[in-house]
Amino acid sequence: MTATCDTLIRNATLIDGSGSAPYQANVALHQGRIVAIGELEHWRAPHNIDASGLVLSPGFIDVHTHDDTNVIRMPQMWPKLSQGVTTVVVGNCGISASPVTLAGDPPDPMNLLGTADAFSYPTFAAYVDAVNAAQPAVNVAALVGHTALRQNQMHDRLDRAATPAEIEAMRDQLQEALVHGALGLSTGLAYANAYAAPTSEVMALAEPLAEAGAIYTTHLRSEFAEILDAMDEAFATGLHARVPVVISHLKCAGKANWGRTREVLAALDAARTTQHVGCDCYPYAASSSTLDLKQVTSDFDILITWSEPQPEQGGRLLAEIAAEWDVDLLTAAQRLQPAGAVYHGMDEDDVKNVLRHPATTIGSDGLPNDPLPHPRLWGAFPRVLGHYVRDEKLFDLPTAIHKMTGLSAARFGLTERGLIRQGYWADLVLFDPARVRDTATFTQPQQAADGIHAVWVNGQLSAQDKQPTAARAGRFIRRGRVGTV
């Protein structure tokens, strides 16, 4: 008896996102979902794809993004879709587009998400509606940022602790967001506008998360010498609130910190014996954010990506600018602010150690509004598959795919996604394991990856042969059951 579907992908090598070994199969897609997997001899479809010699995996889940406003303002999302990403998690590092009511310009680092006109979502429900109305090309799941909540309620200044009344108002906004499907709370305690928040403030804000089945993610208070203390603070917050913890972009930053990932990961493992703890990582030995005077050093290169008062200096090294101006690095940095920077401040062996850890998922941490973005915006996921799997042999392909799909979906509660399973949503990527690679560089970062043949989002072919299709099939994803891994 003949069965019909919308799309039939034949002769694929399936890597299903679970970490299991590859196997050969055909996959049928219908009405946005995977409806059958197997030989499927009697299935017919108007759209047939021959996947011989190619790998079919779940669509990649970018667990650490700052695409909050871009999924609405630039819904084609080509930097992500072109590398096989089908879902983005926004609201990281304590900064989110909602719930936000600005009194002026967005405070640092919320300015990474855009200028004041990009923030028009006073409630989380308004943001959900805006995402669905924009119909982005990728799915969107969202955290609520601690710094965003602080600036909503602390109208005089942010370099102090919040009062009990301000914390209560922040909790009310967080609870509204949780009702409307937010994944949980994120913090960026290293940034000046959150650094003054004591641990008690963060703990109080995290308390509503457990009842909602939500998660706590954190850009640690320090990724430098005090990293172990910062990790202890994160773990204590999770234990206090009885919620899972995700450490964002885990790294050992600064030359004096190089080589410490063994003790850092040992601390992570110790915490994992008593609570749900994980981390994410981007596959590069350079970070990117706003230009932070505390990180100005001559120990490694600092590339200026943009400068508001000195826009002509974008794309140049801070050391070159300082030499030209005949001033020291700190003075040059002060003249450039507000600005953005790429910091080549990590050791490659440390990056490898974090990437290979079983608790690590992959997140790009790309900055889509940066005029000279870190290449991770366009290349993070193909770089894992090409450079770290095929070239460096850091781990095998099923392990890499698991870190980019199944593990991510389970940790963040993205129900019926992240695996190739009958009945799951058909978020899929078809790629050539022999050719896939990132092409984005620090000097030419806006480059689509090689080797990505096709991408489906909710069953619709959304990219093929390095070109987007007309389909924009993404949607807002509400929180499911989070943090079990």
N, C-alpha and C positions, 0 to 999 in steps of 0.2 A: 504494500500500500504506500503510495507517494505522500510525503509530507512537504509542506511549503513553509518558507520563512522569507525574511527580507534580504538577508545576506548570508552567503555560505563561504567560509574561508576553508580552503582545502589544502591538504598535504603540509600542514604546519608542524613545526617542532614546538610543542607546548611547554613553556616553563610557567607553572600555574600560580606562582606567588607564595606558595607554602614552604619553599625550600627543598621540595622533592625533586627527584631527577627528571630530566626532560623526557617527553614521549611524543610519538607521532599521533596526530588526530586531525579530524575535521571539526569545525565549530559552526553552529548555526545561530544566527542572531535574528530576533523578531521582536518588534515593538519595544526596542530599547534594551532588551535582556538577552542573555545567553540561554537558549532554549534546548540545545542538545550538543553533546560532545561525543565523538566516536567515529566509526566508519561512515555512517550517514549515507549509505549507498542509495537510499530511496528518497533523499531530500532534494528539493529543487528550490531555486531562488532566482529572482531577477538580477541580483548582483552577486557575481562569483569572483573570488580572489584566489589565484594560485599562489600559495605561500611556500612552494618547494624551496628548500635551502634556507628558509628564513625562520626566525624565532617569533612566536606569538606569545606575548606576556600580558598581564594586566597593565592598564595604563599607569604611568608613574604618578605617585602622590608626593607632591612637594610640601613637606610638613612645615617648612619654615620659609614664609614669604612675606613680602611687604607690598603685595598686590592689591591691598584693600580698596583703593580708589580706582586703580587701573582696570579692574574687572568691570567697572561701570563706565569709566570714561573712554577706555580703549578695549572694548569687549572682545576684539579678535584674539587677543592674548597670544600673539604669534611667538614671542620669545619662549613661552612655556610649551605651547602646542607643538612647535617645531621640533622639540627635543623629546616628545612622547609623554609630556605631563598632561594628565586629564583632570586632576583635582589639585587645588591649591588651598593651603591652610593660611589664613590671614590673621592679623591682630597680634603678631609676635612682638617680643621685646618690650612689652608694656605700652606699645603704641597701636592704636586702632582707629579706624574711621568712624566708629560708633561705639557707644553713644557719646556724641561730642557736640558741645555748644561752645563756640569760640567767642572770646571777648575782643580778640585782636588777631595777630598772626599766630599760627600754631607754634607752640614752644618746641625747642629742640628736644628729642629728635623726631617729634611728630611731623616736622617739616620735610622729612624723608617721604612722606605720603603725598605731598603736594602743598600748594599755597592755600590760603584760607578758603577760597571758593570751592575747593575740593571736599570740604567738610560740611555736609548738609544733611546729616543724619542724627538728629538729637536723641533718637531712641534706636535701640537695636532692631526693633520691628520695622522701622523706616528703612534701615539698611537692607534687611532681608527683602523687602518689597522692591527696593531699587536694584538689587542684584538680579532678581527674577525678571524685572521689567527690561533690564539691559540685555538679557539673554547672552551671557558671555560664552565664549567657545569652550571654557573649562568649568568644571564644578567648583563651588566655593564653600568652604567651611570656615568658621570664624571664632577666634578668641576675643576676649575683651581686655583691653590694655589698662594696666594700673595707672600709667602716666596720663592716659586720656581721662580716666575717672578723676585723678587728682586735679587736673587743670579745669575740669567741670566745676569742682566744688571749692577749690582753694584759690580764691579770686585775687588775693593780695600778692602772694609769692609761693613758690614751690620748694624753696630751700629750707623747709622746716617740716616737722611732723604734722600730720593731720590731727585735728581735734576730734573728740568722740562724735560730735555732731556731724562733722565732715565725713568721717568714716561711715556713719550710719547712712548718710545720703549716697555715698559711693556704693554701699552694699545694696541699697534699693535699686540703683541703676543696674548693678550686676545681676540682681535677681530677675529684673525685667528681661534682661538679655538671656538668661538661662531658660526662662519660660519660653522664649522664642527660638531656642535651639542653639545657643552659643555653646562652644566646646568647653569653655572654662575661662580661667583668668591667666593672663601673662604679665610678667614684670620685667622691667629693664633697670635693675637696681644699680648698674654701673653708671648710668647717665645722671648728669647733674640735677635734672628735674625730678628724679626719684631717689637719689642717693640719700637724701635726708630722711626718707621714710624709715622708721625703725622696724625691726623684725615684728614687733607687736602689731604695727599697722597692717603689715602684709598678712599676718596670721588672722587678724580679725576679718580682713576682706576675704580670705580663703575659706572661712567657716561655712558659707552657704553652698560651697561646691559639693560637699559629700552627699547631701540630701538630693541634689540634682543629678548625681552620678557624673560629675564633671571632672576636669583635670586642671592641674596647676603647672604652667611652664615658666621658665625663668632664664633670662639673660643674667647670669650671676653678678653679684655685687663686685666681684673681681675675677678676672681671668689671668691675673698676673701673680705676684708672690703670695697673695692671700687667698688663692683659689681654694685651698682645702677648707678654710674657714667659711668661705662663701658657699661651698657645697654643703657643709654642715648646716648652715642657715636654711638652705633649700630643703634638705631632708627633714629638718625640724619642723618647717612649715607644713610639709606634707603629712608628717605624723600628727601634728596638732590638729589639722583640718580633716585628717583621715581620708586623704585623696592621693592619687598617683601624681608623681612629679616627673617632669621632663626637663632636663638641662639643655638649653638651647645652644647650638653651635659650640659644643664642648671643645676646648682648646687650651693649650698652654701658651699664652701670649707673652711676647717680650723675650729678648735674648737670654736674660738671666733665668728664665723659666724653662728654657729648652731642655728636653729630656725628662721632664717630670710626669709624663703621661702614665708611666708605670705606677707611681704612687696615686695619681689622680684616679686611674681606673681601678686600682685596688680599693680606694674609698668608695667608688661607685658599686663595686661588687659587694663590699661589706654592707652597704645600705640595702642592696637588693635581697639580702637574706631576711630582712624584716619588713620591707615595704615595696610597693611598686615604684620602681625608678628606672628611667631610661634617658636617652640623650639623642640628639641629632648632630650631624656634622656635614660640612660642605667639603668637597674633595680638592681643596687648594690650600697652599701654605701662605695665603695672604687674606686679610680681612678687609672690610670696607664699611664705612659709616660716615657720619659727619666728622669734620676735623676737630679732634679733641686735644686740647693743649696738654692734658696729662699724658698723652701717648706720643708727644713729640720727642724724638730721640735721633741720635746719629748712628744708632746700632744697626739700623736697616733702612732700606729705601721707603720713602713715603711719597706716593704719587697723588698730586692734587687733581681731583676729577672735576670740580667746579668751585667757583668763588663768586659770591655775590658782589663784593666791591671791586674784585680784580678778575673779571670773567676771562680775560685774555690769558691768564695763567693756567687754565684748565688743560690737563694733559702733560704737565711738567712736574719734575721732581721738586719737592720742597727744598732740598739742598741746593739745587740749581738756582731757584728763585732767590733764596737767601744770599747766595754768593753774588748774584747779579745786583741785588739791592745793598750788598755790603753790610748785612746785619746777621745776627745769629738766628738759628732755626726758630726759636720761640717767638722772637719779634716778627719774623716773616709770617709765622702762622697766625699771630694776632692780627696782622694787617689783612690777611686773607679771609678771616672769619666774617660772616658764616660761610662755610665751605664744606666740601666733601673730600674724602681721602681714601686711598687704598694703602694699607699698611702691610708690608712684606715682613711680618713679625712672627712667623711660626717656623718650626723645624719640620721638614718633610717626614722624618721618621715618626714624630709625634702625630702628625696627620694620619699616617698609616696605622698607627696603633689604635687610634680612636675609630677609624673607619672599620677595622676588622673586628672590633668588639661586638659580641652578639647582641648587646642592648642598643646598638647604634642604628638609627634610620638616617635617610639622606634628605637633606633640605638645602635649597640653593642659597637662601638668605640674599637673593638678588635684589637690587634697588632699581626698579624700572623707571624712576623719574630722574636718575642720574644721567647727565648728558654723555658721560664716559663711564658706563657702568662696569663694574667688576665682571669678568667673563663668565662667572658662575650664573649670571642671569640667563644666559643663552646655552651654557654648556655643561652644567653640573651633572646631569644624569648620563648623557653620552660619555662624559669623561670617566665616570665610574666604570661603564661597560667597556670602553676602549682602553683607556690608559691603565686603570687599576685591575681590571679583570684580565683582559687579553695581553697587555704588555707587561705589567708588573706581577701578574698572577697572585695578587693579594688575597683573593678568594675566588671561588668558582662562580659561574654565571647564575645558578639557582640561588646561591646565597646573596649575591648582589641584588637580584630581582626581589627576593624576600625583603631585603632592607628598604626597597623602594616602593613596595606594594603591600603585601600581606601583613607584614609587621606594622607598617604605618597605619593601615586601616584599622587593625585591632587596637592599637594604642590610642587612636583618636576617636574611636567609635564611629567609623564610617561604614555603616551597616550595608551588607551585601555588595561590598566593593573590595578591591585589593586582591581578589583571587579569581581564577578562571573556574567557575563552578556553575552548574546548571541552575538557573533561576536568579543568578547574580546580574547586576547591571553590566551592560556590555561596554565597559571602559577598557580599551585594548590598544596595544601598540605592536606593530609588526616591524621587525628590524633585522638587518644582516649582521650577525655576530662577528663576521670577519672584517666588516667595513665600518661599523659604527664608531664614531669618534666626534669629539668636540672640535670645532674649528675657531671658536671665539678666543681671542687673545687680549692681553691687557692694552695693546695699542689699537686693535680692531675688534672690539668685543661684540659687536652686533652682527653675529654670523650664525646662520642656522647650521645645525649639526649634519654630518654625513651619515648615511646608512639607516636613517629612519624612513621606512617605506610607506607606512600608513598608520593613522591614528583614528580610533573610533571613540566618541564620547556619547554615552547613553545610546549606543547602537548606531549612531550616525557617523558616516565617514567624514571626518573633519579636516584631515590633512593627508596628502598623498604626494610622494615624490618631491618633497621639499616645497610644496605649495599648499596654502590653505584652500579648502573648498568653501562653498557658500554657507555651509552648515555652522550654526552656533547653537550647540545642543546642551550646554552646561546649565546648571541650576544650583540654587542654594541647598546645601545638605545640612539638615538638622543633626544635632548630637544624638548618637545612639549610646550603646554601652561602651564606656571608655576605660582605658588604662589597665586592662587585664594582663598586659605583657610589658 
